[in-house]
Amino acid sequence: MGIQRQTRREVERVQSRAIVAKLTEDGRALLTHTALEHVGALTALEQHLITVAPLGEARYREIVDSYTLGASAAIRRWS
């Protein structure tokens, strides 16, 4: 009886770790997907603003690059 109980507990621990690993991976994928969408939208806006108000080009690039670096750092920290 003791061996069965030990085995059941170990199986539950393995299953719990697998569930947490899957949720972590799902979260990282969602965060990455969202960041890619945002970087794409911000890059398109940046390009538009460069054509509309070219004097702001360096500032637009700095802002979008800063967002991109922050999003990348957040994804790296997720694991």
C-alpha positions in Angstrom: 0.0 0.0 0.0 2.9 2.4 0.8 4.5 1.9 -2.6 1.3 2.7 -4.4 0.8 5.9 -2.4 4.4 6.9 -3.0 4.0 6.2 -6.7 0.7 8.1 -6.9 2.3 11.2 -5.2 5.3 11.1 -7.6 3.0 10.9 -10.6 1.0 13.9 -9.2 4.2 15.9 -8.8 5.3 15.1 -12.3 1.9 16.0 -13.7 2.0 19.3 -11.7 5.4 20.2 -13.1 4.2 19.4 -16.6 1.1 21.6 -16.2 3.2 24.5 -14.9 5.7 24.1 -17.7 2.9 24.2 -20.3 1.3 27.3 -18.7 4.7 29.0 -18.6 5.3 28.2 -22.3 1.7 29.4 -23.2 2.3 32.6 -21.4 5.6 33.2 -23.1 4.1 32.6 -26.5 1.2 34.9 -25.8 3.6 37.7 -24.6 5.8 37.2 -27.6 2.8 37.3 -30.0 1.5 40.5 -28.4 4.9 42.1 -28.5 5.4 41.3 -32.1 2.0 42.7 -33.0 2.8 45.9 -31.0 6.3 46.3 -32.6 4.7 45.8 -36.0 2.1 48.4 -35.4 4.6 50.9 -33.8 7.0 50.4 -36.7 4.2 51.1 -39.2 3.3 54.2 -37.3 6.9 55.2 -37.1 7.3 54.9 -40.9 4.1 57.0 -41.4 5.3 59.7 -39.0 8.6 59.9 -40.8 6.8 60.7 -44.0 4.5 63.2 -42.3 6.9 64.9 -40.0 10.5 63.9 -41.0 12.2 66.1 -38.4 11.0 63.7 -35.7 12.6 60.6 -37.3 15.3 60.1 -34.7 12.8 60.5 -31.8 10.4 58.1 -33.4 13.1 55.5 -33.9 14.3 55.9 -30.3 10.8 55.4 -28.9 10.1 52.3 -31.0 13.5 50.9 -30.3 13.0 51.5 -26.6 9.7 49.7 -26.6 11.2 46.8 -28.6 14.1 46.4 -26.2 11.7 46.5 -23.2 9.4 43.9 -24.7 12.4 41.6 -25.5 13.6 41.9 -22.0 10.2 41.1 -20.6 10.1 37.9 -22.8 13.6 36.9 -21.6 12.6 37.3 -17.9 9.4 35.3 -18.4 11.2 31.9 -18.2 
